[in-house]
Amino acid sequence: MDFVDVLFPVNIGSLTYRCPDEFIGIAKPGMIVSAPLKNKVTKGVIVGKSLRIPGGEIKYVRDVHGSTPILSANMLDLLTWMSEYYIAEPGLILKNMLPKEAFTRVKQRKTSNKLHTAWPVHSRRGTVPKLIDDGDGIVRRIRWSLQKDDYRTFLLQAPSTQYEYSFLTEILDYTKGAIVLVPEVSTLNNLYPLLSARFGERVSLFHSELSSGRRSESIERIISGKSDIVLGTRSAVFAPLKEVALIAVVHEHSASYKQESSPCYSGRDVAVRRGLIEKSTVLLSSICPSVESFCNCSSGKYTLLRPAFHVQRPRVKIIDMRYAKFLKHHLSKAVVDTVARYLKKNGKIMFVVNRRGHSTLRCADCGYVAECPACRIPLVFHKHDMSLRCHYCGYTLRKIPESCRRCKGYNIELFGAGTQRVQEDLESLFGMGILRLDSDRAKGRSEMEDLIGSASAEVNRILVGTKLMTRRLDREQKFSMTAILNTDLMLNIPDFRATEKAYQEISSVTDMTEPGGEVFIQTRVPQNYLFKGLRDHAYDSFVREELLRRKSLGYPPYSRLLLLKFRSEGNISPKLSEIAGRITGGPEILGPFATKNARGKNEFKLLMKSSLREKLHEAARIFVEAFRNSKGVKIKIDVDPFVI
């Protein structure tokens, strides 16, 4: 009789069970089994033979499901690595690695094409992109890597998103067994029709918004080999493909690849690790790659692909708001005049505003801005229901204050501009309807799809939207002119990556502007190196400047970060400070910082920084161990945090 270790999709480690004689030779690592857990029979996965037999009563495996493992040996290695790297229980990793449908697999229904024809983006035409100009031979370099059947990671710095998609489609022509990751479900709207038109049923979708039945169908198609191209969001990196030749990460710079809940893994980084384990080719691609990936090319860890393919770009114009003439408080005359010129040419214009709602409320006497009592961030005025709202925790003030909370004065004014105010002012200037794209307009999925569909209608000549909504637009839709109004909000967030993220967001907007069109950026700090890089389309020089600044401050890629978040009703700051003081020779520890989370609960943060990851892990485990028996304290560990 053998003993096996079984892992369940719950927040614990593996448990040892007896394997009955009838299952010996059948039960293999990676297979799904049923075994008793907490007075009920639960499905888990065998992770291997037990190396040591625990004392006491050992329960029996009740059943073995299927004839082949659901997780390969390589995937079990990946699971072990993730558990160690992200300091998370293996069972929690398994829960993220395998959807619940994998544990309740049913026989595939006879639905043939139904999985694909039901995808809602089919109102858009799936046109195969034009073949790229491969005069510099970068496609051949990827093909050579695929034939070598060995690990290598490439970073494609694409001149445009269309080129990025075309390059990927070309590479997939030479690939058997590929995982293609995109940062958000909305990105599938642009990429899925292209791949489906070219590769048909070889493509299976795999993401969280699929229904349970469709996710089951996808799993069956992938395991059976009917689909060897898996397209999906972050979790698709765990797709149970038997052979993985290529893992592609589209828009690799996106923050959406980082999971916010535990385990806080990065889909991009896990993709690179799976590529190493599977001995696969990994292709990271972006029009503006992340600073960390760019740096990995300099060190030789990745291979940089920079096509010589020339793309005509829009002209980027920086408006200095300190000296510009205004027609409205937030609309410069240069921007308004250019809009009028393009409207005469039947052009299409997009305004990007980094705040929904109408405006904020400010005291003209003392400058105080009405803020959320919990989060201490400005409340936003929503004109349609005359309320003030916190866009972080949801706090709402239904009655507008008549006097200033600080100086008690009555000189209250509307300050700044959100999407509602920009829409209102543009309608008054041009006497036409303006389509507004923000989450206040679209609460559900169907409303969102209708709103995005309206954006392509000819009647809607001017669009006003937040950066989150404009990201969802069809990438084939181009604008004659784009204006980014409150750019400085991107730079004023307390994040060492703020400038990099601003470059990436604005580059994405620029990519949606016609070649030869115009992009206007309004700012009060035009001397910032961000704007020189954007104006000259000089990403390399921007990254060099960014790296110099990060090196002087000791931030990634010149150090490693680990963020600990403690949720507690009581004040645990003194205890955190006391524990931090006992850690000698370890990482630099910043904090604790007392804050409120999105639900208004007390949260205490510690940021740890070191050039050695081992020191970060050791220190994190000391904090975790100190609160192991504290029932009122919840701890979240974020290795390589993207948001601090």
C-alpha positions in Angstrom: 0.0 0.0 0.0 1.4 3.4 -1.0 1.0 6.8 0.6 0.3 9.9 -1.5 0.3 13.6 -0.8 -2.9 15.3 -2.0 -3.4 19.0 -2.5 -6.9 20.6 -2.3 -7.9 24.0 -3.7 -8.1 25.6 -0.3 -5.6 27.7 1.7 -3.6 24.8 3.2 -0.6 22.6 2.2 -0.8 19.0 1.0 -2.1 16.2 3.2 -1.1 12.5 3.2 -3.5 9.7 2.4 -3.3 5.9 2.0 -3.7 4.8 -1.6 -5.8 1.6 -1.8 -4.4 -1.4 -3.6 -6.9 -1.1 -6.5 -5.6 2.4 -7.3 -1.8 1.6 -7.1 -0.4 2.0 -10.6 -3.4 4.2 -11.6 -3.0 7.1 -9.2 -0.3 9.3 -10.6 1.0 12.8 -9.7 -1.3 15.5 -11.3 -4.4 13.3 -11.2 -7.7 14.4 -9.6 -8.8 12.2 -6.7 -11.5 12.3 -4.0 -10.5 12.1 -0.4 -12.0 13.0 3.0 -11.3 16.6 4.2 -13.0 18.1 7.2 -15.8 15.5 7.5 -16.7 15.5 3.8 -15.2 14.0 0.6 -13.5 16.7 -1.5 -11.6 16.6 -4.8 -7.9 17.4 -4.9 -4.8 16.7 -6.9 -2.0 14.1 -6.2 1.3 16.0 -6.0 3.5 12.9 -5.4 4.3 9.9 -3.2 4.6 10.8 0.4 8.3 10.9 1.5 7.3 10.5 5.2 4.4 8.8 6.9 2.7 10.9 9.6 1.6 9.4 12.9 -2.0 8.8 13.8 -4.8 7.6 11.7 -4.3 8.1 8.0 -7.4 8.3 5.8 -7.9 6.6 2.4 -8.2 8.0 -1.1 -11.8 7.3 -2.0 -11.6 7.5 -5.8 -9.4 8.4 -8.8 -10.9 10.4 -11.6 -10.0 10.2 -15.3 -7.2 8.3 -16.9 -4.6 11.0 -17.3 -3.2 13.7 -15.0 -4.9 17.2 -15.2 -1.6 18.7 -14.2 1.7 17.7 -15.8 5.0 17.3 -14.0 6.0 20.7 -15.3 2.8 22.4 -14.0 3.5 20.8 -10.6 7.0 22.3 -10.7 5.4 25.7 -11.5 3.0 25.3 -8.6 5.9 24.7 -6.2 7.8 27.6 -7.5 4.8 30.0 -7.2 4.2 28.9 -3.7 7.7 29.6 -2.7 8.2 32.8 -4.7 4.9 34.4 -3.7 4.9 33.1 -0.1 1.5 31.4 -0.5 0.1 28.1 0.6 0.2 25.5 -2.3 -3.5 24.9 -2.0 -4.2 28.6 -2.8 -2.0 28.4 -5.8 -3.8 25.3 -7.0 -7.2 27.1 -6.6 -5.9 29.8 -9.0 -4.2 27.4 -11.3 -7.3 25.1 -11.9 -10.8 26.5 -12.2 -13.6 24.7 -10.4 -14.8 23.3 -13.7 -11.6 21.2 -13.9 -12.7 19.3 -10.8 -16.2 18.7 -12.1 -15.3 17.9 -15.7 -18.3 16.5 -17.7 -18.5 15.0 -21.1 -18.3 17.7 -23.8 -21.7 18.5 -25.4 -22.1 18.4 -29.1 -21.8 22.1 -29.7 -19.0 22.2 -32.2 -18.7 25.9 -33.1 -20.9 27.1 -30.3 -18.0 28.1 -28.1 -16.9 30.5 -30.7 -20.0 31.9 -32.3 -21.4 32.9 -29.0 -18.6 35.3 -28.2 -20.2 38.8 -28.2 -17.5 40.5 -30.3 -18.7 38.9 -33.5 -20.6 42.0 -34.4 -17.1 43.2 -35.4 -15.5 41.9 -38.5 -12.6 39.5 -37.9 -10.2 40.5 -40.6 -6.8 38.9 -40.8 -4.1 41.6 -40.4 -1.7 42.3 -43.2 1.5 40.4 -43.2 4.3 42.5 -41.7 7.4 43.6 -43.5 10.1 41.2 -42.1 13.0 42.7 -43.9 15.0 42.7 -40.7 14.4 39.0 -40.1 12.9 39.1 -36.6 10.2 36.6 -37.5 12.9 34.2 -38.6 14.6 34.6 -35.2 11.4 33.5 -33.4 11.0 30.6 -35.9 14.5 29.5 -35.2 13.9 29.6 -31.4 10.7 27.5 -31.9 12.6 24.9 -33.9 15.3 24.7 -31.2 12.7 23.5 -28.6 14.5 25.4 -25.8 13.7 28.3 -23.5 14.3 31.8 -24.7 12.4 35.1 -24.0 12.1 37.8 -26.6 10.8 41.3 -26.0 9.2 42.9 -29.1 9.1 46.7 -29.0 6.3 47.2 -31.6 5.9 50.4 -33.5 2.1 50.1 -33.2 -0.6 47.8 -31.7 -1.6 46.7 -35.2 2.0 45.6 -35.9 2.0 43.8 -32.5 -1.1 41.8 -33.5 0.2 41.2 -37.0 3.5 39.9 -35.7 1.8 37.6 -33.2 -0.5 36.2 -36.0 2.5 35.6 -38.2 4.4 33.7 -35.5 1.4 31.5 -34.6 1.4 30.3 -38.3 4.6 28.3 -37.4 3.5 27.2 -33.9 1.8 24.1 -32.5 0.8 24.6 -29.0 0.6 28.3 -27.9 -0.8 30.3 -25.0 -1.6 34.0 -25.8 -2.2 36.2 -22.8 -3.9 39.6 -23.0 -4.3 42.0 -20.0 -8.1 42.5 -20.0 -11.2 40.8 -21.4 -11.8 44.0 -23.5 -8.5 43.3 -25.4 -10.1 40.1 -26.6 -12.6 42.2 -28.5 -9.8 43.3 -30.8 -7.6 40.1 -31.0 -10.0 37.2 -30.9 -11.8 37.9 -34.2 -8.4 38.1 -35.9 -7.1 34.8 -34.6 -10.4 33.0 -35.0 -10.6 34.1 -38.7 -7.2 32.7 -39.3 -7.0 29.6 -37.1 -10.6 28.6 -36.7 -11.3 26.0 -34.0 -7.7 25.8 -33.1 -8.4 28.8 -30.9 -10.0 28.4 -27.5 -11.0 31.2 -25.1 -10.0 31.0 -21.5 -10.9 33.7 -19.0 -13.0 34.4 -15.9 -16.0 35.9 -17.7 -16.8 32.8 -19.6 -19.8 30.9 -18.2 -19.1 27.7 -16.3 -20.3 25.6 -19.3 -18.2 27.3 -21.8 -15.1 27.1 -19.5 -15.7 23.4 -19.2 -15.9 23.2 -23.0 -12.6 25.1 -23.3 -10.9 22.7 -20.9 -12.1 19.7 -22.8 -11.0 21.1 -26.1 -7.5 22.0 -24.7 -7.0 18.6 -23.0 -8.2 16.7 -26.1 -5.9 18.6 -28.4 -8.7 20.0 -30.6 -7.6 23.5 -29.6 -3.8 24.1 -29.4 -4.0 27.9 -29.3 -5.3 29.2 -25.9 -6.3 32.9 -25.8 -7.2 34.5 -22.5 -6.4 36.8 -19.7 -4.0 36.3 -16.8 -5.3 32.9 -15.6 -4.8 31.4 -19.1 -1.1 31.1 -18.3 -2.2 27.9 -16.5 -4.0 26.4 -19.5 -3.5 22.5 -19.4 -1.9 22.3 -22.9 0.1 19.1 -23.2 2.8 20.7 -25.4 3.6 24.4 -25.0 5.9 25.7 -27.8 5.1 29.4 -27.4 3.8 31.7 -24.6 3.0 35.2 -25.9 2.2 38.1 -23.5 0.5 40.9 -25.4 0.8 44.5 -23.9 3.3 43.0 -21.4 3.6 46.3 -19.6 0.0 46.3 -18.3 -0.8 46.4 -14.6 -3.7 44.1 -15.2 -1.3 41.1 -15.4 -0.8 41.6 -11.6 -3.4 39.9 -9.4 -4.6 42.1 -6.6 -6.0 39.3 -4.3 -3.9 36.6 -2.8 -1.8 35.1 -4.2 -0.6 38.4 -5.8 1.1 36.8 -8.8 2.1 38.4 -12.0 0.7 36.7 -15.1 3.7 38.0 -17.1 6.3 36.8 -14.7 4.6 33.4 -14.3 4.5 33.1 -18.1 8.3 33.6 -18.3 8.8 31.0 -15.5 6.5 28.5 -17.2 8.4 29.0 -20.5 11.6 28.2 -18.6 10.1 25.0 -17.1 8.4 23.9 -20.4 11.5 24.8 -22.5 9.3 27.1 -24.6 9.8 30.3 -26.5 8.3 33.3 -24.6 7.3 36.5 -26.6 6.6 39.6 -24.6 5.3 42.5 -26.7 4.3 46.1 -26.3 4.5 49.5 -28.0 6.1 50.8 -24.8 7.6 47.8 -22.8 7.9 48.0 -19.0 11.1 49.4 -17.7 11.9 46.1 -15.9 11.6 44.1 -19.2 13.6 46.7 -21.1 16.3 46.4 -18.4 16.3 42.6 -18.7 17.3 43.0 -22.4 20.3 45.1 -21.4 21.5 42.4 -19.0 21.0 39.7 -21.6 18.2 37.9 -19.8 15.8 38.8 -22.7 16.4 39.4 -26.4 15.2 42.7 -27.7 13.4 42.7 -31.1 13.1 46.2 -32.6 11.7 46.1 -36.1 13.1 48.5 -38.7 9.5 48.8 -40.0 8.6 52.5 -40.3 5.3 53.8 -39.0 4.1 57.3 -39.6 3.0 58.7 -36.2 0.7 61.5 -35.2 2.2 64.8 -34.1 2.3 65.3 -30.4 1.9 68.9 -29.1 2.5 69.9 -25.5 0.2 72.8 -24.2 1.8 74.7 -21.4 -1.3 75.5 -19.2 0.6 78.2 -17.3 0.6 80.5 -20.3 -2.1 79.1 -22.6 -5.3 81.1 -23.5 -8.5 79.4 -22.4 -12.0 79.3 -23.7 -13.1 77.3 -20.7 -11.2 76.8 -17.4 -9.8 73.4 -18.6 -10.0 73.8 -22.4 -7.2 75.7 -24.1 -7.9 77.8 -27.1 -5.4 75.8 -29.2 -7.3 72.6 -28.5 -10.8 74.1 -29.2 -9.6 75.7 -32.5 -8.1 72.4 -33.7 -11.3 70.6 -32.8 -13.3 73.0 -35.0 -10.8 72.5 -37.8 -11.1 68.7 -37.8 -14.9 68.9 -37.5 -15.0 70.8 -40.8 -13.0 67.9 -42.4 -15.4 65.3 -41.0 -12.7 64.1 -38.6 -13.3 62.2 -35.3 -12.0 63.6 -32.0 -11.4 62.0 -28.7 -10.9 63.7 -25.3 -9.3 61.7 -22.5 -10.1 62.9 -19.0 -8.6 61.1 -16.0 -11.6 61.7 -13.7 -15.2 60.8 -14.1 -17.9 63.0 -12.6 -18.2 66.8 -13.0 -15.6 68.5 -10.7 -14.4 68.9 -7.2 -15.6 71.4 -4.6 -13.0 74.0 -3.5 -13.1 76.9 -1.1 -11.9 80.0 -3.0 -10.8 81.7 0.2 -8.5 79.1 1.8 -8.1 76.5 -1.1 -9.6 73.6 0.9 -11.0 70.8 -1.3 -13.8 68.7 0.1 -12.4 65.3 0.9 -13.6 61.8 1.9 -13.5 61.5 5.7 -12.1 57.9 5.5 -9.7 58.0 2.5 -8.6 61.7 2.7 -8.9 62.0 -1.1 -11.0 64.7 -2.9 -14.7 64.0 -3.3 -16.0 64.3 -6.8 -19.2 66.3 -7.6 -21.8 64.5 -9.7 -24.1 67.0 -11.2 -26.9 64.6 -12.3 -27.9 63.8 -8.7 -26.1 66.7 -7.0 -23.9 64.5 -4.8 -20.3 64.3 -3.7 -18.7 60.8 -4.0 -15.4 59.1 -3.1 -14.3 57.1 -6.1 -12.2 54.9 -3.9 -14.4 53.7 -1.1 -17.8 54.7 -2.3 -18.6 57.2 0.4 -21.4 59.6 -0.8 -22.5 63.0 0.5 -26.1 63.7 -0.7 -26.2 67.3 0.5 -23.7 69.7 -0.9 -22.0 71.7 2.0 -22.8 75.5 1.9 -19.7 76.5 3.8 -16.0 75.5 4.0 -15.2 72.8 6.5 -11.8 74.4 7.3 -12.4 78.3 7.3 -16.2 78.3 7.5 -16.3 80.7 4.5 -19.1 80.6 2.0 -17.1 81.2 -1.2 -17.4 77.6 -2.5 -16.6 77.0 -6.2 -16.5 74.1 -8.7 -12.8 73.3 -9.4 -11.3 71.1 -12.1 -13.1 69.0 -14.6 -14.3 65.4 -14.9 -15.9 63.8 -17.9 -19.3 65.3 -17.2 -18.0 68.8 -17.1 -15.9 68.4 -20.2 -19.0 66.9 -22.1 -21.1 69.8 -20.9 -18.6 72.5 -22.0 -17.9 70.9 -25.4 -21.7 70.7 -26.1 -22.1 74.4 -25.3 -19.1 75.3 -27.5 -20.0 73.3 -30.5 -23.7 72.9 -30.2 -23.7 69.2 -30.8 -24.2 66.0 -28.9 -21.1 64.5 -27.3 -20.7 60.8 -26.4 -19.4 60.3 -22.9 -17.6 57.0 -22.1 -17.3 56.3 -18.4 -18.5 53.9 -15.8 -21.2 56.3 -14.7 -22.8 55.7 -18.1 -22.4 51.9 -18.2 -23.2 49.9 -15.0 -23.5 46.4 -16.6 -21.9 44.4 -19.3 -24.6 44.9 -21.9 -24.6 48.7 -21.3 -20.9 48.7 -21.7 -21.0 46.9 -25.0 -23.8 49.2 -26.3 -21.8 52.3 -25.3 -18.6 51.0 -26.9 -20.5 50.1 -30.1 -21.9 53.6 -30.2 -18.4 55.0 -30.2 -17.9 53.8 -33.8 -21.1 55.4 -35.1 -20.6 58.2 -37.6 -23.0 60.5 -35.8 -20.7 60.5 -32.7 -18.0 62.9 -33.9 -16.6 63.8 -30.5 -16.0 61.3 -27.6 -15.1 62.1 -24.0 -14.0 59.3 -21.9 -11.8 58.1 -19.0 -8.6 56.2 -19.8 -10.2 53.0 -18.6 -13.1 53.3 -21.0 -11.1 54.5 -24.0 -8.9 51.4 -23.6 -12.0 49.3 -24.6 -12.4 50.9 -28.0 -11.8 49.0 -31.2 -8.1 49.4 -31.9 -8.9 49.6 -35.7 -10.9 52.8 -35.0 -8.6 55.8 -35.4 -9.2 59.4 -34.4 -8.1 62.5 -36.3 -7.3 64.3 -33.1 -6.9 63.4 -29.5 -6.7 65.7 -26.4 -5.5 64.6 -23.0 -6.7 67.2 -20.6 -5.6 66.7 -17.0 -2.4 64.8 -17.6 -0.7 66.0 -14.4 -3.1 63.9 -12.3 -1.1 60.9 -13.6 2.1 62.3 -12.3 0.9 63.4 -8.9 0.0 59.9 -7.6 2.5 58.6 -4.9 4.0 55.8 -7.0 7.6 55.6 -8.2 6.2 54.1 -11.5 3.9 57.1 -12.0 5.9 58.6 -14.9 6.3 55.2 -16.6 2.6 54.5 -16.3 1.8 57.9 -17.7 4.0 57.3 -20.7 2.3 54.0 -21.4 -1.2 55.3 -21.0 -0.5 58.3 -23.3 1.3 56.1 -25.9 -1.8 53.8 -26.0 -4.0 56.9 -26.8 -1.5 58.1 -29.4 -1.6 54.7 -31.0 -5.4 55.3 -31.6 -4.7 58.5 -33.5 -4.4 58.6 -37.2 -0.9 58.8 -38.8 -0.4 62.5 -39.4 -3.1 63.4 -36.9 -2.6 65.4 -33.8 -2.3 64.6 -30.1 -2.6 67.5 -27.6 -1.3 67.1 -24.1 -2.2 69.8 -21.5 0.2 70.2 -18.6 1.6 72.7 -16.1 5.0 70.9 -16.0 6.0 70.7 -19.7 9.7 70.6 -18.6 9.2 67.0 -17.3 11.2 64.5 -19.2 8.0 62.5 -19.8 6.7 65.1 -22.3 10.0 65.3 -24.3 9.9 61.5 -24.8 6.3 61.6 -25.9 6.8 64.6 -28.3 9.8 63.1 -30.0 8.4 59.5 -29.9 11.7 58.7 -28.1 11.0 55.8 -25.7 14.6 54.8 -25.4 15.8 58.2 -24.1 12.8 58.3 -21.7 13.7 54.9 -20.3 17.3 55.9 -19.8 16.2 59.0 -17.8 13.8 56.9 -15.8 16.5 54.3 -14.9 18.8 57.0 -13.7 16.1 58.3 -11.4 15.2 54.9 -10.1 18.9 54.0 -9.5 19.4 57.1 -7.4 16.4 56.2 -5.2 17.1 52.4 -5.1 13.8 51.3 -6.7 13.3 48.4 -9.2 14.9 47.2 -11.3 17.8 48.1 -8.9 16.1 46.5 -5.9 13.3 44.1 -4.9 10.1 45.1 -3.2 7.7 43.3 -0.9 4.5 44.9 0.4 2.8 43.6 3.5 -0.8 44.6 4.2 -2.4 44.0 7.6 -6.1 44.4 8.1 -7.1 44.8 11.8 -9.8 46.5 13.8 -7.3 47.6 16.4 -4.1 49.7 16.1 -1.2 47.3 15.5 1.3 49.9 14.4 3.3 49.7 17.7 3.6 45.9 17.4 4.7 46.2 13.7 7.3 48.8 14.6 8.6 46.7 17.4 8.9 43.6 15.1 10.6 45.7 12.5 13.1 47.0 15.1 14.1 43.4 15.9 15.0 42.6 12.3 18.8 43.3 11.9 20.8 42.9 8.7 17.7 42.6 6.7 15.8 44.8 4.2 15.0 48.4 4.5 11.6 48.6 6.1 9.3 51.6 5.4 6.3 52.1 7.6 4.0 51.0 9.1 1.5 53.4 7.4 -2.1 53.4 8.6 -4.6 53.7 5.8 -8.2 52.7 4.9 -8.9 50.1 2.2 -11.6 50.3 -0.4 -14.1 49.0 2.1 -13.2 51.6 4.7 -11.4 49.0 6.9 -8.2 49.8 8.9 -5.2 48.8 7.0 -1.5 48.9 8.0 1.2 48.7 5.3 4.9 47.9 5.4 7.1 48.2 2.4 10.3 46.3 2.4 13.2 47.0 0.0 16.4 45.0 -0.6 18.7 43.9 -3.4 18.4 40.3 -2.1 15.0 38.6 -2.4 16.0 36.0 0.3 16.1 38.8 2.9 12.7 40.0 1.9 11.2 36.6 2.3 12.9 36.0 5.6 11.6 39.3 7.0 8.1 38.6 5.6 7.9 35.2 7.3 8.9 36.8 10.7 5.9 39.2 10.5 3.6 36.4 9.4 4.7 34.2 12.2 4.2 37.0 14.8 0.5 37.2 13.9 -0.2 33.6 13.2 -2.5 33.2 16.2 -4.0 36.6 15.9 -7.5 35.9 14.7 -8.5 39.5 14.2 -5.5 40.2 11.9 -5.5 39.4 8.2 -2.3 39.5 6.2 -1.7 39.9 2.5 1.7 39.4 1.0 2.5 41.2 -2.3 5.8 40.2 -3.8 6.9 42.6 -6.6 4.0 45.0 -5.9 2.8 47.0 -8.9 0.8 49.5 -6.7 2.2 50.6 -3.4 
